[in-house]
Amino acid sequence: MSARLKTRSVPYLFLLPSLVLLVVFAFYPVLFTLYMSFHHWKIIGAPQFIGLQNFLEVIASQEFQVALRNTLVYSLVTVPVGVVLALSSALLLNQRLRARAFFRGVIFFPVLVPTVVIALIWAWMFSENYGVVNRLLEELGRQPRSWLANPTTALIVIMVMSIWKGFGYGMVIYLAGLQTIPATVFEAAVIDGASAWQRFWRVTLPLLNPTTLFVTVISFIGSFQVFDQVYVMTEGGPGYSTTVLVHYIYELAYVRFRMGKACAAACILFLIILFFTWLQLRFIRPQTEESP
Amino acid sequence: MAFDDELRTTKVQRGTTPGLLQMKSILRRSVFAAACLGVVAALISCSGLLPGDPYHVRFIWFGSEEETNAIRQLLAKFEREHPGYRVTLQPVEWTKYNEKVMTMLLGGRAPDLARMSVQWCSRYNSLDALCDIGAWISPEELSDFVPSRLTSCRQGEKLFGLPQSSVGLMVFYNKRLFASAEIQAPTSPQTTWSWDEFSRAARRLQEKTGVRYGWGMYRGWFPFLTFIYQNGGHLLRDGEPDFACAANVEALRWVVEQYRSGIAPQSSWSRSGDAAETLFLRGDCGMVVTGNWRLITYSRQIRDFEWDVTFLPRQRRRATNIGGENLVVFNTPRAKEATLLARFLTRSEQMEFFCTQTLFLPTRQSLLERNLGYRMAGDMLSKFALQARDFEPQWANEQSTAQFARIESVFLKEIELAVLGLQTPEQSLERLNQEYRSVRIE
């Protein structure tokens, strides 16, 4: 082997382990899912090609439409609220406060706890007969409610839990973003007579645009992939009131064993996430590039 | 090179000889080579490339601690009586069981033998995953099995497993609350309550004792079907789905009414609600319709009150539902050995041991008719055995179709929607007809 070839091949050798893992555990399953979405597959035996039938059935299915609607509601509530809370807490905890590190830790702590654990605790808290929430309501003279067994409140509880669990992550990213803004910019704004609101609106927020783009896109993708809390707390119920897309796919694949349909639904979910991510990049990135 | 020389010099200066260095290097390389070989061997063995031991049976299993302990003892006995045979038991949690078996099938590593709930057997058989073991078992050997349980191991002429244990349903009741409300529990299936009498007793419990709920039931299609059958209903007529027949609609309407009126806990039909069984355990529900799998838990956990079991109510007729577990043999090179193990585990002696230790009902007629020496709750299990007589084999047939296993989750959702008042009983049952047809077409 010539010395040149040896030199050139070294970087690829370093890349090889990661590349093998990516191909085996990411690229191959994705391509396999795409392939299976055009087939009827009994899991055992040869798959049978059926063209677009799986896609048409999924799109026409009422359950899919409900799952899509629930996922959209979940995303449109949890992402903006989560981003606003993350930014607000980051702004607050970027000040020189007493016990600042403690409060940062408290807000970030739920991010570190597995979702399944938090979901179980919240399910107990909101239990109709034995939950602390209803106990407090009773103390206040109000009627207890079956929060998670009620189609109108179940998704709200899941959304509140998800926001509480997730916004600490955004806060940490925003804190990092805030610390990259030079103090001189604020000093100049103060000298120019800008009020606190103007400094936030005209200086801080535009300079945080790249951070906002990152937090929004990541939160949005995560929100479309919500599963753990739904699976643990409600299993998509009551009825279909908390059925989200990933839970719908899971049920199709592992409960009803309709693998082809599940693959088609997964491909549709991929396209939806791709579309919304493109949309966000299209609208937020220009502002990012314009920002000083 | 200069650097290497310097390094070598430094090491020698520290008192290490070049010979020792060479030995260390050889040792390091040997360890590395051994590790690589180990990884390769592990990968090969995981991939199944090595020819397997023909007498090594892989047995996948779900069950409580008591059930797993009992089966381990029986497997040890099997290995003693069959020298050369080796059984690897793989216990898996119930809620993840089907996922696990499916993943094993997908990976081309199907187990040789599996414990399987009755409603799942035909589902796996429809995937051509199960083996026809009929040639290895004589008809005489099968004659003692309860017909309604053996049905769930057959598809046409094909026999793919053997019934191992049965579960039945009864009304568990809080004796303290019954005494306070001056209610007498029925003492025989013949003198049991009608639906109205049952509902009135539950209401009386609430009124006289202040208990939150009069009665509830285990969340599942399994106990719900009991009410369908008690009302003269069915799921299939001439092989066609008939979920929305008048008797079923009437039964579901009555059940919904019980939940909507607050006699039964409405939220217990939701996954996220408090289960009726938990409410009973904590003394917040006077009666609960559940199965013998609760006997051990309740015996251990209920300390504040005494409890007992009584017979299910009746309407047009007496009826119950019987389920349980089968031992099914997969299409693997060790199917014959797995069949031998299944036959061993379902023999009278082994079945009696397993059932008495775990409080299950036997699947052999001869054992059902005998008074088994259960290690506890023997009186209650005698009542279960008596109630089990109100089960018809045709009900086992309709519950063990491959299509029924595939609509199981939809079944629960549809009943839940009716109980919550989000749709009418007719809509729920009609939706089940549609779902059943759609999976059959597939």
Interface residues (C-beta under 8 A of the other chain):
Chain A: H40 K42 I43 I44 G45 A123 F126 S127 E128 N129 Y130 S146 L148 A149 N150 P151 A154 M233 T234 E235 G236 G237 P238 G239 Y240 E251 Y254 V255 R256 F257 R258
Chain B: N98 E99 M102 L105 L106 R123 S126 L127 D128 A129 R212 P265 Q266 S267 W269 S270 R271 S272 G273 D274 L279 R282 D284 R406 I407 E408 S409 V410 K413 E416 L417 L420 L422 V439 E442
